[in-house]
Each structure stands twice: as C-alpha cells, then as structure tokens.
Amino acid sequence: MDMEKAKRERLQAKGWVVGTVADFLELTPEESALVEIRLALSKQLRERREDMMTQAQLTEKLDASPQQIAGVEVGDGEASLDLLVRALLASGATPLEIGKAIAGADLATRAD
C-alpha cells in the first residue's frame, strides 16, 4: 500500500492528475454504482453460463440474438438490464444469488 502512495506522490509531483475512472468520466455516484452493479451481474452470468451452456444455447433459450447475449456478458451499458436478469434466471440463478452479486459489487464510490 505504501508503494501505491509513493507512486501517486511521484506522479502528482510531475504534474499528473491522479483519480478514478469515475472522476475521469465525470460519473455521478449513482452512475458509478450502476456500472459496478452491471459488471457484477455480468460477471456472475458469464461464470454461470460457462459452467452450464454455450452462448448459443443461452441465446436460443432466451430467444435473443448472439450480440445481445455477448453484450450482457461484458456489461455493455446499452444492454438491457431486463435481459441480463432474465439470462441470470435462465442460467439457474436465484433472486437471492442475484441480490448477493449486487450486494458484492464494488460500490465504494457511493460513500462519496
């Protein structure tokens, strides 16, 4: 941890601005939290789906396009949250497991 602090101080001494992705993109705490939730759910979906079926099988099960399934698995902001949750449920996830994934999302930026 001290090395991180030293590195940050060196960068700042040379004129670099050090911050987070949320700072760079000027995200509100709510937008940042939504991104983290999407990423947590997408990760859970990808891991579950890889253990159980192919993307093509999930695509067929949900009557969705391959692009839609690929989008929800990478946390694409344009992908529907509805499709993401339906895909999780189709992969056998329970509402409790989905809630735990959301609760486990890195929402540290919400503390701002």
C-alpha positions as a Markdown table, in Angstrom:
| # | Residue | x | y | z |
|---|---|---|---|---|
| 1 | Met | 0.0 | 0.0 | 0.0 |
| 2 | Asp | 2.9 | 2.4 | 0.8 |
| 3 | Met | 4.3 | 1.8 | -2.7 |
| 4 | Glu | 0.9 | 3.0 | -4.1 |
| 5 | Lys | 1.1 | 6.1 | -2.1 |
| 6 | Ala | 4.7 | 6.8 | -3.2 |
| 7 | Lys | 3.8 | 6.2 | -6.8 |
| 8 | Arg | 0.9 | 8.5 | -6.6 |
| 9 | Glu | 3.0 | 11.2 | -5.0 |
| 10 | Arg | 5.7 | 10.9 | -7.7 |
| 11 | Leu | 3.1 | 11.2 | -10.5 |
| 12 | Gln | 1.5 | 14.2 | -8.8 |
| 13 | Ala | 4.9 | 15.8 | -8.4 |
| 14 | Lys | 5.4 | 15.5 | -12.1 |
| 15 | Gly | 2.1 | 17.3 | -12.8 |
| 16 | Trp | -0.1 | 14.2 | -13.4 |
| 17 | Val | -3.6 | 14.3 | -12.2 |
| 18 | Val | -4.4 | 11.0 | -10.3 |
| 19 | Gly | -8.0 | 9.9 | -10.0 |
| 20 | Thr | -10.5 | 7.2 | -10.7 |
| 21 | Val | -12.3 | 6.2 | -13.8 |
| 22 | Ala | -15.5 | 7.7 | -12.4 |
| 23 | Asp | -13.6 | 11.0 | -11.9 |
| 24 | Phe | -12.3 | 10.9 | -15.4 |
| 25 | Leu | -15.7 | 10.2 | -16.9 |
| 26 | Glu | -17.4 | 12.6 | -14.5 |
| 27 | Leu | -19.9 | 9.9 | -13.3 |
| 28 | Thr | -22.3 | 10.7 | -10.5 |
| 29 | Pro | -22.1 | 8.3 | -7.6 |
| 30 | Glu | -25.4 | 6.8 | -8.9 |
| 31 | Glu | -24.0 | 6.2 | -12.4 |
| 32 | Ser | -20.8 | 4.7 | -10.9 |
| 33 | Ala | -22.8 | 2.4 | -8.7 |
| 34 | Leu | -24.9 | 1.3 | -11.7 |
| 35 | Val | -21.8 | 0.5 | -13.7 |
| 36 | Glu | -20.4 | -1.6 | -10.8 |
| 37 | Ile | -23.8 | -3.5 | -10.5 |
| 38 | Arg | -23.9 | -4.2 | -14.2 |
| 39 | Leu | -20.3 | -5.5 | -14.1 |
| 40 | Ala | -21.0 | -7.7 | -11.0 |
| 41 | Leu | -24.1 | -9.2 | -12.6 |
| 42 | Ser | -22.4 | -9.7 | -16.0 |
| 43 | Lys | -19.5 | -11.5 | -14.3 |
| 44 | Gln | -21.9 | -13.8 | -12.5 |
| 45 | Leu | -23.8 | -14.5 | -15.7 |
| 46 | Arg | -20.7 | -15.3 | -17.7 |
| 47 | Glu | -19.3 | -17.6 | -14.9 |
| 48 | Arg | -22.6 | -19.4 | -14.5 |
| 49 | Arg | -23.2 | -19.8 | -18.3 |
| 50 | Glu | -19.7 | -21.1 | -19.0 |
| 51 | Asp | -20.3 | -23.8 | -16.4 |
| 52 | Met | -23.7 | -24.8 | -17.8 |
| 53 | Met | -24.1 | -24.0 | -21.5 |
| 54 | Thr | -22.8 | -22.2 | -24.6 |
| 55 | Gln | -23.7 | -18.7 | -25.5 |
| 56 | Ala | -25.7 | -20.2 | -28.4 |
| 57 | Gln | -27.7 | -22.3 | -26.1 |
| 58 | Leu | -28.5 | -19.3 | -23.8 |
| 59 | Thr | -29.3 | -17.3 | -26.9 |
| 60 | Glu | -31.8 | -19.9 | -28.0 |
| 61 | Lys | -33.3 | -20.3 | -24.5 |
| 62 | Leu | -34.0 | -16.6 | -24.3 |
| 63 | Asp | -34.9 | -16.1 | -27.9 |
| 64 | Ala | -32.2 | -13.4 | -28.0 |
| 65 | Ser | -29.5 | -12.5 | -30.6 |
| 66 | Pro | -25.9 | -13.6 | -30.1 |
| 67 | Gln | -25.0 | -9.9 | -29.9 |
| 68 | Gln | -27.4 | -9.3 | -27.1 |
| 69 | Ile | -26.0 | -12.2 | -25.0 |
| 70 | Ala | -22.5 | -11.1 | -25.7 |
| 71 | Gly | -23.4 | -7.6 | -24.6 |
| 72 | Val | -24.9 | -8.6 | -21.3 |
| 73 | Glu | -21.9 | -10.8 | -20.6 |
| 74 | Val | -19.5 | -7.9 | -20.9 |
| 75 | Gly | -21.6 | -5.4 | -19.0 |
| 76 | Asp | -22.4 | -3.3 | -22.1 |
| 77 | Gly | -24.2 | -0.2 | -20.9 |
| 78 | Glu | -26.5 | -0.5 | -23.9 |
| 79 | Ala | -27.6 | -4.0 | -23.0 |
| 80 | Ser | -30.9 | -4.3 | -21.3 |
| 81 | Leu | -30.9 | -4.9 | -17.5 |
| 82 | Asp | -34.1 | -6.9 | -18.1 |
| 83 | Leu | -32.3 | -9.2 | -20.4 |
| 84 | Leu | -29.3 | -9.5 | -18.0 |
| 85 | Val | -31.6 | -10.6 | -15.2 |
| 86 | Arg | -33.6 | -12.9 | -17.4 |
| 87 | Ala | -30.3 | -14.5 | -18.6 |
| 88 | Leu | -29.2 | -15.0 | -15.0 |
| 89 | Leu | -32.6 | -16.6 | -14.1 |
| 90 | Ala | -32.4 | -18.8 | -17.2 |
| 91 | Ser | -28.9 | -19.9 | -16.1 |
| 92 | Gly | -30.4 | -21.1 | -12.8 |
| 93 | Ala | -29.6 | -18.2 | -10.6 |
| 94 | Thr | -32.0 | -17.5 | -7.8 |
| 95 | Pro | -33.2 | -14.0 | -6.8 |
| 96 | Leu | -31.1 | -14.4 | -3.7 |
| 97 | Glu | -27.9 | -15.1 | -5.7 |
| 98 | Ile | -28.6 | -12.1 | -7.9 |
| 99 | Gly | -29.1 | -9.9 | -4.8 |
| 100 | Lys | -25.8 | -11.2 | -3.4 |
| 101 | Ala | -24.0 | -10.3 | -6.6 |
| 102 | Ile | -25.4 | -6.8 | -6.4 |
| 103 | Ala | -24.5 | -6.5 | -2.7 |
| 104 | Gly | -21.0 | -7.7 | -3.5 |
| 105 | Ala | -20.5 | -5.1 | -6.2 |
| 106 | Asp | -17.7 | -2.6 | -5.5 |
| 107 | Leu | -19.8 | 0.3 | -4.5 |
| 108 | Ala | -17.1 | 2.2 | -2.7 |
| 109 | Thr | -17.7 | 5.2 | -4.8 |
| 110 | Arg | -21.1 | 5.5 | -3.3 |
| 111 | Ala | -19.5 | 6.6 | 0.0 |
| 112 | Asp | -18.6 | 10.0 | -1.6 |
